[in-house]
Amino acid sequence: MAFSRHGQREGRRGVLFTIFIISMMLAFTANVATGDVTVPVAIDYDRVAARTSEGFLSVTIDASEISRNFSGLDLQSEKMINIGKALAPGVLRFGGNAQDYITYNMLGHAVDDVTGHMTGVGTEHGRSRARDNNRMDRLYSTVGEETVMSREQWDYIYNYTSTVGLSLIFGLNSQKRSKDGSWNMTNARQLIEYTKSRGCKVNWELGNEPDLYDKHTGEAVVSAHQLARDFHALSQYLKSIAFFDVLAGPDVATRSRGHFFEEFLDSLKENEGPNAITWHQYYGSGRTFTLPDFHSAKILDKLKTELDLVQLMLSNADMRHAEVWLGETSSCYGGGVPGVSDSFVAGFMWLDKLGLTALYNYTHICRQTLWGGSYSLIDSKTNTPLPDFYASLAYKQLMSDKVLSVEGQLTMGRTMRVYAHCTRILPGRLVSESTLVVFEPVVITVGSCTHTRTHAHTHLHTFLHAFVCLFIWACVCVRVRVCCGGGGEGMCLCVLCVGHCIIAVNTRLDR
């Protein structure tokens, strides 16, 4: 692998940066197995091309877990706490379609005292699926076909995020409507005021995928202009009690359906609303996608097309400098493709999405989901981390918020994708001389470095710090032998190697 540096000044010692490479060429994989391959990579590190945020890679838990009463999801377990801590800092977004079927009972009264009228109650979302032997059954209650969230359940969610160091953003129910069609915030105020009284720090969303309300049975259709006014009312209320940093929305599912997103952005000229613009992105349906779609350059390029369209919409609405999130995203909607979305091959989509979205200055990308569905980071049956978790862990450890430009990285149809960031330096991180990753019988040597120590701190000079992710074209667990500097050897779930350490080798998430 040959690297060239654009814009290097005379006498400059070098720069600490991280790259990750996603190879989608079957021929390339075959060549690696038979001999050396030279891939020119030209990186311009004289300037920062884009910025993300410290919590760029974030996660979600679906709001339907309230109706399931978190059955099987023990957020108090040591394993889930360690998993959450490994992904911090970041955001945990609690939302999804089910959020628009939830009433909040923070008063501890009988359910008849819960205020706010639910328009168009859902059916399956509101039914209890909690198991009789579930230790959290005492936290669960329902009103007919609508789900009620208790104080204990709310505390359960918040305490997890507080413990692991993730920031909670919670999706409020926008289906509670007054007779004039405006949002009735009576019930939401009950939740917000309870949260503030406990000294909790929470950020908020309003509604989930409102551009699809007309497709969801029983839901009230809300126009883009009305939703903008609702956001304005919520924003004014939160400001009046000085209780929010981020109000995010509108969490649309599509970019152009009915011009909803465009009309919402245009309406914000007259209504102060969210200070973070959010939209959802999936490459397709979990019912129709197959294995080859996950490493198709044509499919992956759909994201760039959508990013360009959103950028144009923001520019037309005079919001080109707005903070933008992918508020919910994964491989395929509908829970993903079993056996594929939870396998190595899904890493093509995930890592490409992280790299590409960072180039567009997005501050957060919320992975659907941390737990639940085939597209989750954690197996919901065994609570075992899946391949994309380890890729996420390496990304969190290595990639800083400073994005560098790589020649040709926005070219459509490319089958080799390379992204570069300045390296994230963590306190106490030491640097070894070299790292070897062995695909038997191939040996790939990645990086070298020199370092000096001053006052017990490690200072880096000339150092090529590489994060290489080579995903094998098969939905099987590939046995990888990893040799690290001093001769240590271990197993890892994905091929993750860096110039100074191995991420996710024999990682112990529980004891």
Summary of the structure (lengths in Angstrom):
residues: 511
radius of gyration: 23.6
end to end distance: 39.2
largest distance: 74.9
contacts: 1697
relative contact order: 0.15
helix: 29%
strand: 28%
